[in-house]
Amino acid sequence: ITIAPGEYKVTFYLKNVNIANNSKIELLVTANYFKVVLSSLTINGSQISQEWTPISFTFYVNNIYTAVEFIGFAYNLNGTLMLKNVSLVQIGPWKLN
């Protein structure tokens, strides 16, 4: 997708199926085919329940970005981590400094 300048909220819907509490999960929003990291959040397995869990964070961009991707990496994962959906909502306009 392409996003315009502004403030955004991204939500990853994840489910923990027997993963260890100390498993690390890194969630990223990237652009330009992974050349630019717009924002990231690192969580651990204890932050995700066995029900669908929304994990959200906000970020701001001051340029137009194309090829925006939503990526997750899991480290030391022993079990199954499920992803159902990712949502992106613009929550604020571009701000002139």
C-alpha positions as CSV (number, residue, x, y, z in Angstrom):
1,I,0.0,0.0,0.0
2,T,1.0,3.7,-0.2
3,I,0.6,6.0,2.8
4,A,0.6,9.8,3.0
5,P,2.2,11.9,5.7
6,G,0.4,11.7,9.1
7,E,0.0,9.7,12.3
8,Y,-1.0,6.1,12.1
9,K,-2.1,3.3,14.4
10,V,-1.2,-0.3,13.3
11,T,-2.7,-3.3,15.0
12,F,-1.5,-6.9,14.6
13,Y,-4.0,-9.5,15.7
14,L,-2.0,-12.4,17.2
15,K,-2.8,-15.6,19.0
16,N,-0.4,-17.6,21.3
17,V,-0.6,-21.4,20.8
18,N,1.7,-22.7,23.4
19,I,4.7,-20.4,22.9
20,A,7.1,-19.7,25.7
21,N,6.7,-16.4,27.7
22,N,10.3,-15.5,26.9
23,S,9.8,-15.8,23.1
24,K,10.6,-12.5,21.4
25,I,8.4,-11.2,18.6
26,E,9.3,-8.1,16.6
27,L,6.6,-6.4,14.7
28,L,7.6,-3.9,12.0
29,V,6.1,-1.5,9.5
30,T,8.5,-1.1,6.6
31,A,8.4,0.7,3.2
32,N,10.1,0.6,-0.1
33,Y,10.5,-3.1,-0.1
34,F,11.9,-3.3,3.4
35,K,14.5,-0.6,2.8
36,V,12.9,1.8,5.3
37,V,11.7,0.8,8.8
38,L,8.9,3.2,9.7
39,S,8.3,1.8,13.1
40,S,8.8,-1.4,15.2
41,L,7.7,-2.9,18.5
42,T,9.3,-5.9,20.3
43,I,7.1,-7.9,22.6
44,N,7.4,-11.3,24.3
45,G,5.2,-14.3,24.4
46,S,3.6,-13.4,27.7
47,Q,2.0,-10.4,26.1
48,I,-0.1,-12.6,23.7
49,S,-2.9,-14.7,25.0
50,Q,-4.5,-17.9,23.6
51,E,-7.3,-15.7,22.3
52,W,-6.9,-13.2,19.5
53,T,-4.9,-10.4,21.0
54,P,-4.7,-6.9,19.4
55,I,-1.1,-5.5,19.6
56,S,-1.1,-1.9,18.6
57,F,1.4,0.9,18.3
58,T,1.5,4.3,16.7
59,F,3.9,6.0,14.3
60,Y,4.3,9.2,12.4
61,V,5.6,9.7,8.8
62,N,6.3,13.1,7.1
63,N,6.7,11.7,3.6
64,I,4.7,9.6,1.1
65,Y,5.8,5.9,1.3
66,T,5.1,3.2,-1.1
67,A,5.3,-0.6,-0.8
68,V,4.4,-0.5,2.9
69,E,4.6,-3.9,4.5
70,F,3.7,-5.3,7.9
71,I,6.2,-7.9,9.1
72,G,6.7,-10.0,12.1
73,F,9.8,-11.9,13.2
74,A,9.8,-14.5,16.0
75,Y,13.0,-15.4,18.0
76,N,13.4,-18.4,20.3
77,L,9.9,-19.5,19.3
78,N,8.8,-22.9,20.5
79,G,5.2,-23.4,19.6
80,T,2.8,-21.7,17.2
81,L,2.2,-18.0,16.8
82,M,-0.9,-17.1,14.6
83,L,-1.6,-13.9,12.7
84,K,-5.2,-13.2,11.7
85,N,-5.2,-9.7,10.5
86,V,-3.3,-6.4,10.4
87,S,-5.2,-3.1,10.4
88,L,-3.8,0.4,9.7
89,V,-5.8,3.6,10.6
90,Q,-4.7,7.1,10.1
91,I,-5.3,8.8,13.4
92,G,-3.8,12.3,12.7
93,P,-3.0,14.6,9.9
94,W,0.4,15.7,8.7
95,K,1.8,18.4,10.9
96,L,3.8,21.4,9.5
97,N,6.7,22.0,11.9
